[in-house]
């Protein structure tokens, strides 16, 4: 492969899920789940043209690793890798990949869901939605009391 894969990483380049799935695969794993969050065109009736992500990269990578540690503690035998993209992303581009392996499938699914929810809550990555008729910074770190679960 050339360069070593960083299991908790923020990148400006396109993301492929396969290397992260490979990274977490091990002989004790009976399941590997991969979540790929992509840029959708329509959100709550507004047409998205593209998204722009920004991050405080050193802290974001530390928080991603912390989420990985929490998963390995809550779901023993699990391995985790998380990568998030920053910069301008077009419709259908992958913004985040979370790969989790575990001895059993239920744990892999639960851990993967836990990871994306924690990313939204604690990782300093911010999303700017660029619409046909405007733009807005979105992010749970600033807490949006209304509409908190509408966009899921």
C-alpha positions in Angstrom: 0.0 0.0 0.0 2.9 2.4 0.5 1.7 4.6 3.4 0.5 3.2 6.7 -3.2 3.7 7.4 -4.0 5.9 10.3 -7.1 4.4 12.1 -8.3 7.8 13.4 -7.8 10.4 10.7 -9.1 13.6 9.2 -8.2 13.9 5.5 -8.7 16.3 2.6 -8.8 13.5 0.0 -11.5 11.1 -1.1 -12.2 8.2 1.2 -12.4 4.6 0.3 -14.1 2.2 2.9 -12.2 -1.0 1.9 -8.8 -0.2 3.5 -10.5 0.7 6.8 -12.5 -2.5 6.7 -9.3 -4.5 6.1 -7.6 -2.6 8.9 -10.2 -3.7 11.5 -10.5 -7.3 10.3 -8.9 -9.9 12.6 -9.2 -13.6 13.3 -11.5 -13.1 16.3 -14.0 -11.0 14.3 -17.2 -12.6 13.2 -18.5 -9.4 11.8 -17.2 -6.2 10.2 -19.6 -3.3 9.7 -18.8 -0.2 7.6 -20.8 3.0 7.7 -20.2 5.6 4.9 -21.9 8.9 5.5 -22.4 10.6 2.1 -23.5 14.1 0.9 -27.2 14.0 0.1 -28.8 16.4 -2.4 -32.0 17.2 -0.5 -32.4 18.0 3.2 -35.7 19.1 4.7 -36.9 20.3 1.2 -33.7 22.3 0.5 -31.5 21.4 -2.4 -27.8 21.1 -1.3 -25.3 22.1 -4.0 -22.3 20.9 -1.9 -21.0 20.8 1.6 -17.9 22.3 3.2 -16.4 20.7 6.3 -13.8 22.3 8.5 -12.1 20.8 11.5 -9.7 21.5 14.3 -7.6 18.5 13.1 -5.4 17.7 16.0 -8.3 17.7 18.5 -10.6 16.0 16.0 -8.2 13.1 15.6 -7.8 12.8 19.4 -11.6 12.7 19.8 -11.9 10.1 17.0 -9.3 7.9 18.8 -11.2 8.5 22.1 -14.4 7.2 20.5 -12.4 4.2 19.3 -11.2 3.5 22.8 -14.7 3.8 24.2 -16.0 1.3 21.6 -13.2 -1.2 22.4 -14.1 -0.9 26.1 -17.9 -1.2 25.7 -17.7 -4.0 23.1 -14.7 -6.2 24.0 -12.9 -7.8 21.0 -13.8 -4.9 18.7 -11.5 -3.0 16.5 -12.3 0.4 15.1 -11.1 2.8 12.4 -12.7 6.2 11.6 -11.8 8.7 8.9 -13.6 12.0 8.2 -13.1 14.2 5.2 -12.8 18.0 5.3 -13.0 20.6 2.5 -15.6 20.9 -0.2 -17.6 17.7 -0.9 -19.9 17.2 -3.9 -23.2 15.3 -3.8 -22.6 11.6 -3.1 -19.0 12.1 -1.9 -18.2 10.1 1.2 -17.7 12.4 4.2 -17.0 9.8 6.9 -16.3 6.1 7.1 -16.5 4.1 10.3 -15.3 0.5 10.3 -15.9 -1.8 13.3 -15.1 -5.4 13.7 -16.3 -7.5 16.6 -16.8 -11.2 17.5 -20.6 -10.8 16.8 -22.7 -8.8 14.4 -24.9 -7.1 17.0 -22.0 -5.5 18.7 -20.5 -4.3 15.4 -23.8 -2.6 14.4 -24.2 -1.0 17.9 -20.6 0.2 18.0 -20.9 1.7 14.6 -24.0 3.6 15.5 -22.4 4.7 18.7 -19.5 6.1 16.8 -21.5 8.3 14.4 -23.6 9.7 17.2 -20.5 10.5 19.3 -18.8 12.1 16.3 -21.7 14.4 15.9 -21.6 15.3 19.6 -17.9 15.7 20.5 -15.6 15.9 17.5 -14.7 19.4 16.4 -15.8 19.1 12.8 -18.2 21.6 11.4 -20.4 21.4 8.3 -21.5 24.2 6.1 -24.5 23.4 3.9 -24.4 25.3 0.6 -27.9 25.5 -0.9 -29.4 27.0 -4.0 -30.7 29.9 -2.0 -28.3 30.3 0.9 -25.9 28.6 3.3 -25.7 27.6 7.0 -23.1 26.2 9.4 -24.5 23.0 11.0 -23.0 21.1 14.0 -24.2 19.5 17.2 -21.1 21.0 19.0 -23.1 24.3 18.9 -26.3 22.4 20.0 -29.4 22.9 17.9 -32.3 22.5 20.3 -34.9 22.3 17.6 -34.6 19.9 14.7 -31.9 17.9 16.6 -33.0 14.5 15.2 -34.9 15.6 12.0 -31.9 15.3 9.8 -31.1 11.7 10.6 
